[in-house]
């Protein structure tokens, strides 16, 4: 509890206080300014686009959860050989540094010599888009990277959940004439809903914290960055580039509020679809 108080709650409380202050260019001499930082935040012209980009990224990355359910179910198929190897292969990307992996995907999406555009040209698309420098496509590319990088963790959690399902349930369903697809829908998915709910919570929180992949793949000099900025990117720019600690702290508290609201909605909705039996 001491560690939680020192490394989690104290920074939140300190950040909350900072959001009500203004500092000089070097981050010192704080002065209490009340809610001025929050008023400035709500009047920012780039806040709506950053909020939409963050919500879009979160929604797309959440699609990786059902995809992970299918992959985990295939890995745990009875009689499958090399199951451990598959788990390791899917989990390894999760262990790598996000910035390093983002650099690889940056090459993949390169508009001039990237593998993706070379493949599109090979099938007859003469002018494929410049993915990372075109607004709209840039955010989609970052979201695709987010799905790919989250699958490894999801599969490990879901595989553990699958091991907790009794084989007798599948045997009973098979004796009743249920096909493999019906067993998946009526046995596997319902009993995996606690794990799916956990991953939904974690994925949504991670989506609201989008920064490292976006920064590494696009960068501050990218022509699409102004239309692809996330809320955390606004925080970074305000607090560390513009040296406005109070304004950055206000953005951080705004993100905390959004995460709290999203999490509360998910906990409220889980009563209708999560089965803990």
C-alpha positions in Angstrom: 0.0 0.0 0.0 2.9 2.3 0.7 4.3 1.8 -2.8 0.8 2.4 -4.3 0.5 5.6 -2.3 3.9 6.9 -3.2 4.1 5.9 -6.9 0.4 6.2 -7.9 -1.7 8.4 -5.7 0.8 11.0 -4.8 1.7 11.8 -8.5 -2.1 12.1 -9.2 -2.6 14.5 -6.3 0.5 16.4 -7.2 -0.6 16.7 -10.8 -4.0 17.8 -9.8 -2.5 20.7 -7.8 -0.2 21.6 -10.7 -3.2 21.9 -13.0 -4.4 24.8 -10.9 -1.1 26.7 -11.2 1.0 28.5 -13.7 4.8 28.4 -13.8 7.6 30.3 -15.6 9.4 29.0 -18.7 11.7 26.8 -16.5 8.8 25.2 -14.6 9.4 27.1 -11.4 7.7 29.8 -9.3 4.2 28.3 -9.4 1.3 30.6 -9.0 -2.3 29.6 -8.2 -4.6 30.5 -11.2 -7.7 28.5 -10.3 -9.5 26.8 -13.2 -7.8 29.0 -15.9 -5.9 26.0 -17.3 -9.1 24.0 -17.7 -10.8 26.9 -19.4 -7.9 27.3 -21.8 -8.0 23.5 -22.4 -11.7 23.5 -23.3 -11.2 26.5 -25.6 -8.3 24.9 -27.5 -9.1 24.4 -31.2 -7.1 21.2 -31.4 -8.9 19.5 -28.5 -11.8 18.1 -30.4 -9.6 16.5 -33.1 -7.3 15.0 -30.5 -10.3 13.6 -28.6 -11.7 12.1 -31.8 -8.4 10.6 -32.8 -8.0 9.1 -29.3 -11.5 7.6 -29.4 -11.0 6.3 -32.9 -7.7 4.6 -32.0 -9.2 3.1 -28.9 -12.3 1.8 -30.8 -10.1 0.2 -33.5 -7.6 -1.4 -31.1 -10.6 -2.9 -29.2 -11.2 -5.0 -32.4 -8.0 -6.8 -31.5 -9.8 -8.5 -28.5 -12.3 -10.6 -30.5 -9.4 -11.4 -33.0 -7.3 -12.5 -30.0 -10.2 -14.8 -28.8 -10.2 -16.6 -32.2 -6.4 -17.0 -32.2 -6.3 -18.2 -28.6 -9.0 -20.7 -29.3 -7.1 -22.0 -32.3 -3.9 -22.4 -30.3 -5.7 -24.3 -27.6 -7.4 -26.7 -30.0 -7.1 -30.3 -28.6 -4.3 -32.2 -30.3 -2.5 -29.2 -31.8 1.3 -29.8 -31.9 3.7 -27.0 -31.1 1.3 -25.1 -28.9 4.0 -23.6 -26.7 5.9 -22.4 -29.8 2.8 -20.6 -31.0 2.3 -18.9 -27.7 5.9 -17.7 -27.6 5.7 -16.4 -31.2 2.6 -14.4 -30.5 3.9 -13.1 -27.1 7.4 -12.0 -28.3 6.2 -8.8 -29.9 4.7 -7.7 -26.6 8.2 -7.9 -25.0 9.9 -5.7 -27.5 10.2 -2.0 -27.1 7.2 -0.2 -28.7 9.4 2.5 -30.2 11.7 0.0 -31.8 8.8 -2.0 -33.3 7.2 1.3 -34.4 10.3 2.0 -36.5 9.9 -1.3 -38.3 6.2 -0.6 -39.0 7.3 2.9 -40.2 9.4 1.2 -42.9 6.5 -1.2 -43.7 4.1 1.8 -44.3 6.7 3.9 -46.2 5.0 5.4 -49.2 8.0 5.1 -51.5 9.6 1.7 -50.7 7.4 0.2 -48.0 6.5 -3.5 -48.4 2.8 -2.6 -48.3 2.8 -0.2 -51.2 5.1 -2.4 -53.2 2.6 -5.2 -52.8 -0.3 -2.9 -53.8 1.6 -1.8 -56.9 2.2 -5.5 -57.7 -1.5 -6.1 -57.9 -2.3 -3.1 -60.1 -2.7 -0.2 -57.8 -0.5 2.4 -59.5 -0.6 5.1 -56.8 -1.2 3.7 -53.3 -1.4 6.3 -50.5 1.4 7.7 -48.5 0.1 6.1 -45.3 2.0 7.9 -42.7 1.9 11.4 -44.2 -1.8 11.4 -45.2 -4.4 12.5 -42.6 -6.8 9.7 -41.9 -4.6 7.0 -43.3 -1.9 7.9 -40.7 -4.2 7.3 -37.8 -5.4 4.1 -39.3 -1.8 2.8 -39.7 -1.1 3.7 -36.1 -4.2 1.8 -35.0 -3.2 -1.2 -37.0 0.1 -1.2 -35.2 -1.8 -1.0 -31.9 -3.8 -4.1 -32.7 -0.8 -6.0 -33.8 1.2 -5.1 -30.7 -1.6 -6.0 -28.2 -2.5 -9.4 -29.6 0.4 -11.2 -27.8 -0.7 -10.1 -24.3 -4.3 -10.8 -25.1 -3.6 -14.3 -26.3 -1.7 -15.2 -23.2 -4.5 -14.0 -20.9 -7.1 -15.8 -23.0 -5.1 -19.0 -23.2 -5.0 -19.1 -19.4 -8.8 -18.6 -19.4 -9.3 -21.4 -21.8 -7.4 -23.8 -19.6 -10.0 -23.1 -16.9 -12.8 -24.4 -19.0 -13.7 -28.0 -18.1 -13.3 -30.4 -21.0 -16.5 -32.2 -19.8 -18.5 -29.2 -21.0 -17.2 -29.7 -24.6 -17.9 -33.5 -24.3 -21.5 -32.8 -23.2 -22.0 -30.3 -26.0 -20.6 -32.8 -28.5 -22.9 -35.6 -27.3 -25.8 -33.2 -27.8 -24.8 -32.8 -31.4 -23.2 -29.3 -31.1 -20.8 -28.5 -33.9 -17.3 -27.0 -33.2 -18.6 -23.5 -34.2 -21.6 -23.9 -31.8 -19.4 -25.1 -29.0 -17.2 -22.0 -29.6 -20.3 -19.7 -29.4 -22.1 -21.3 -26.5 -19.3 -22.7 -24.3 -16.0 -21.0 -25.1 -17.0 -17.4 -25.5 -19.5 -17.2 -22.5 -17.0 -18.8 -20.1 -14.2 -16.5 -21.4 -16.2 -13.3 -20.8 -14.3 -12.5 -17.5 -11.0 -12.6 -19.4 -12.5 -10.7 -22.3 -13.8 -8.1 -19.9 -10.4 -7.7 -18.3 -8.8 -7.2 -21.7 -11.4 -4.7 -22.8 -10.7 -2.6 -19.7 -6.9 -2.8 -20.2 -7.1 -2.1 -24.0 -9.4 0.9 -23.5 -7.0 2.4 -20.9 -4.1 1.7 -23.2 -5.9 3.4 -26.1 -6.4 6.6 -24.1 -2.7 6.6 -23.4 -1.6 6.5 -27.0 1.7 8.3 -27.5 4.8 6.3 -28.1 3.7 4.5 -31.2 2.1 7.6 -32.7 5.3 9.7 -32.0 7.6 7.1 -33.3 5.7 6.3 -36.5 4.8 9.9 -37.4 7.0 12.3 -35.5 6.7 16.1 -35.0 7.8 17.0 -38.5 5.2 14.8 -40.2 2.6 16.8 -42.3 -0.2 14.6 -40.9 0.7 15.0 -37.2 -1.6 18.0 -36.7 -4.6 16.0 -37.8 -3.4 12.8 -36.0 -2.5 14.1 -32.5 -3.8 12.2 -29.5 -4.7 13.6 -26.1 -1.4 12.4 -24.6 0.5 14.0 -27.6 -1.2 17.3 -26.6 -0.1 16.8 -23.0 3.5 16.1 -24.2 3.6 19.1 -26.4 2.1 21.4 -23.8 4.1 20.3 -20.8 7.5 19.5 -22.4 7.7 21.5 -25.6 5.8 24.6 -24.7 7.0 24.3 -21.0 3.5 25.0 -19.7 3.4 22.6 -16.8 0.0 23.8 -15.6 -1.6 23.4 -19.0 -0.1 20.0 -19.4 -1.3 18.9 -16.0 -4.8 20.0 -16.9 -4.7 17.8 -20.0 -3.5 14.9 -17.9 -6.4 15.3 -15.5 -8.8 15.5 -18.4 -7.4 12.1 -19.7 -7.8 10.6 -16.2 -11.4 11.8 -16.1 -12.1 10.2 -19.5 -10.5 6.9 -18.5 -12.5 6.9 -15.3 -15.8 7.5 -17.2 -15.0 4.8 -19.8 -14.0 2.3 -17.1 -17.2 3.1 -15.1 -19.3 2.5 -18.2 -17.6 -0.8 -18.9 -18.1 -2.0 -15.3 -21.8 -1.0 -15.5 -22.3 -2.8 -18.8 -20.4 -6.0 -17.8 -23.4 -7.1 -15.7 -25.3 -7.8 -18.9 -22.7 -10.0 -20.7 -20.0 -11.2 -18.3 -20.6 -14.6 -16.8 -18.6 -15.6 -13.7 -20.1 -19.0 -13.2 
